[in-house]
């Protein structure tokens, strides 16, 4: 008898479209969420976008266990995990511009309000305010520093948060690291001064609230040293 017949070659499987479909759906879902946010219909935190993409990729991997094959989706899934963890530290709205914001207020009406930046630092110069009033101020940025310069005679109540960074209130520095939060009060030095209620937050950066140093008797010397004028 002759040699046994060679086994017939297995038919080549067609590439599964599951992976491409999954990536397309992930990009589509993130784009739709971004469009709705730009229209002001929703206000999702930053973590929503990578988490949404990770959810779609995970669903594609689960589907691949039953229909189609797309094991390579595990790679983008692994890459999205640190993105989700990092974005979860940003707990402020992604609103405002992408540049630094500087505000110099001379009255309580000018100072009070909300200041937002998606990317960029915020500097609030409030030390020229002399009104005997309660001034609520909210300021946040996803990536950048938030600073508030307040009068020496004012009472200040601060709620500050940093997803990653540090917080300075007066001369006190709070813990540097992840998810830093501080609630602090600076007592009034003048009974007739303003009271500031500050809500200051950043995703990645620092929060600082400080009073200017006492100016020297020589005004020209103070100007040369860069001490802010008009702050008392």
ABEGO torsion letter per residue (X at the ends): XBBBBBBBBBBBBBBBAAAAAAAAAAAAAAAAAAAAAAAGABBBBAAAAAAAAAAAAAAAAAAAAABEBBAAAAAAAAAAAAAAAAAAABABBBBEBABBBBBBBABAAAABEBBBBABEBBBBBAAABABBBBBBBBBBBABEBBBBBBBAABBBBBBBBBABEBBBBEABBBBBEBGBBBBBBBBBABAABBBBBBBBBBABEBBBBBBBBBBBABAAAAAAAGBBBGBX
